Amino acid sequence: LSLTEAGRGLHEQLSPILDELRIAIEQVGSPDASLRLHLNVLPLFAQQRLFPRLPELRRLYPGLHIDIDTMSHAEARLGDGIDAAIALARSIDPLLYAARLDQDKVFPIASRTLADGDRAITVPEQMQRMTVLLHREMPETFAEWKKAIGMPYLEPAGIDYFDSGPLMLEAAAQGIGVAFMHGHHFDDAHDPRLVRLFDFDVDSPYSYWFVCRPRALRQPAVKLFHDWLLAAKI
């Protein structure tokens, strides 16, 4: 389902009013609502990049509290229990405020056992006997990678989809398949069981973004977190 042009226009006009009403109700109902952030974030980003830096934020703003939500489709739920999100996407709805947090490379990540021995994977053609692991938020990663290396015809034995980055890395470490993820995901895992296959320099079409409704930046908690996140270059 999608909104008609008239529906999008009405949504754009009413959203700021509804946001202001929700903020006012929350602040009346909860004394510390102005310094409580309802944040949606994917588990792997939270584990590898956000949580290790949160003590810094707590020292700067001890009164700021963050409720964490990890459900998918965060953009559609902004303003409905979610103040802001760290989303993984190719692009963001232009009606929303968005700040790109990174630009990464595509890494084929596999178990070290697949890179050693007589049946070691050393060339992309060998992917034809492997299962590719893809995240549902990055479904085109493998397609973009094989196109970039000049092998758009390359087809794996199968493709399995995950909605959890940590589980994808664990599946790759166990030799279940080759995970097509980001360089940050591999580097920040610090897992000796994992290796990067091949050495192609391929830009990912996906990025992490800070996303919220434009009016949400008027909320003290959202503004504090937004400014800290961008300044910290997480």
N, C-alpha and C positions, 0 to 999 in steps of 0.2 A: 504494500500500500504506500502511496505517496500523496502529498498535498498538492492540490491544484494551485495555479498561480494566485488565485484569489485567496485560497486558504493560507498560502505562505505569507501573503501580505497581511492577513488578519493575525496570523501567529506572530509576525514581527512586531505588530502594533501592540498586541496584548501581552507579550512576554515580559517587557519591562514592568508593566503594572502588576502582573502576577508575581514577579520576582520581589518587587518592593513589598507587596502584601505578605509574602511568605517570610521575608526577613523580619518584618515588623512583628508578626505573630510569634516567630521563634524567640525574638529578643524579649518579648513580654513573658513568654512561657518559661524561659530559662535564663537565669541571671548571667551565665557566662557564655550565652549563645554567640555573642559578637566575637569571641575568641575561640570558637570551636569550628573546625573545618571538617566537612564531610568530603573525603577525598577518595576517588576511585583510581586504582593503580593496578597494573598487572603484577602478579606475584614475583616474576623474575626481576623486573625493574626494582620493585620494592626490596627484594632480598639482596641484590647485587649493588645497587647504586643509591637507593634512597635511605634505607635503614642505617647503613654505616655512617651516614652524615647527619642523621636526625639529632644525635646528641649536641651537635653544634647549634642547630636551630633551637633546641630546648634551652641551651645556655643563653642565647640571645633573647628569646621570648618565652620565659618559663610559664606564662599564663596562656600560651597557645596550646590547644589540645586538638588532636587529629583522630577522627574516626575513619578507619580504613575499610573500603569496600573493594572486592576483587571480581565482582560479576562483570560479564561482558556487556557490550553495547552501551557503554557509559555515556556516549554523546547523546543518545536518545533519552537518557534519564537525568540530564543536567537540569537543575531546578526542581526535580522531583525526588528529593532526598539526597541528591548529590550536588555539592557546591562547585566542584572542579574535578578534573580528571587528568591523568597522565596517560594519553592514548597512543597506540601504535598504529599508524595509518599512512597511506600514501598522501592524502590531503584531508582537509577539514572543511566542514560545511562553512561557507562564507558568512553565514548569519552568526556564527560563534566567534569569540575571541580565541586566537591560537598563537602560541609561540613555539617555534621549532626548537627542540632541545639537542638534537644531534643529527649527523649525517654519517652513516656507517657503511661497512662493506659486507658482502655476502660471504659467509664461510661455510663450506661443507665440513661438518663436524662428525667424527666417527670414533669408534673404539680403537685404542692403540693396537689391538689384536688384528684389526683389518688393515693395518699399515705395515705389518711385519709378516714374515714367513713366505712360503711358496705362492700363496694366493693373495698376496698383498695388493691392495688397490693403488695403482700408480698412474693410471690414465683415465680420463673421463668415460671412455667407452665401456669400462668395467662397471659403470653405474647401471648398466642394463641388467645385471644380475642382483642388484641391491634394491632394498626398499628405501624410499625417500620419506623422511619425516618432515612435516610442515606444520607450522602454527596457523590456527584458523584466522588470526589477525594478519598473517602474512602469506596468504594462499598462493601468490604469484612468484614467490621467491625463487623456486627452482626454475620456473619457466623463464624468468628474466635472466637468471644465471646462465642457463644453457644457450640462450640467445646471445648473450654478451661474449661467450667464449667461442662463438661461431658454430655451435652444434644444436640448432633449434629442433632437429629431428631426434635427439637423444631421448629415449624413453626408459624409465626404470622398470624393475620387475613389478613394482607397486608403489602406491603413495598412501601413507597413513597420516591422519590429521589429529592434532593435539590442541587442547585449549589451555595447556599448562607448560610454560617454559621450563621449569625445574624438572618436570616429568619427561620432557623431550630430551634434555641433557642426560638424564639417567637412562633413558631408553637407548640413546646413542652409546653411552658408556658400557652398556650391557651387550652391545653388538646387535641390537634389534634392527637398526637401520642407520642411514646417514642423515643427520639433521641439518637442514639448511637454515642457518640462523645468522646473527650478526657477529661481527668481530668482537664487540664488547661482551656478548654472551659467552664466547669462548674464553677470552682473556680473563674476565672477572670470575669465571667458574673455578679457576686454579685447581683443576681436577687432573691429576697425572694419568688418569685412565683415558683421557680424551686427546685426540690429535686433529689438526686441521689437514684435510686432504687437498692436494694440488696447491698451486701457487698463483691462481688467477686473481687479478685486481678488478673486482666487480662491485660497482656502487649499488647499494640497496635502494630500491624504489620506496622503501618504508622508512619512516622516522618516528621517534618519540616526540610527542607534542604536549605542552600544557594547554588545556582547553577549559573554557568556562563560558557562560553567557556574558556578554559585555557588561551588563549591569552588576554582575557578581563581583567585579573588581572594586566595587564600592563597599563591599563587606570587609571589615578590618582583617579578619582571619584569612580571607582569600588573598587580599592585597599583600599581607605580610609574607605568606607562603610563596606567592608568585615572585615577589621581588627577591626573596632569599634564594629560591630555586634557580633563577636566572643568573644571579650574581655568583652563586656557588659553582655554576657550570657542571651540574651533576649529569 
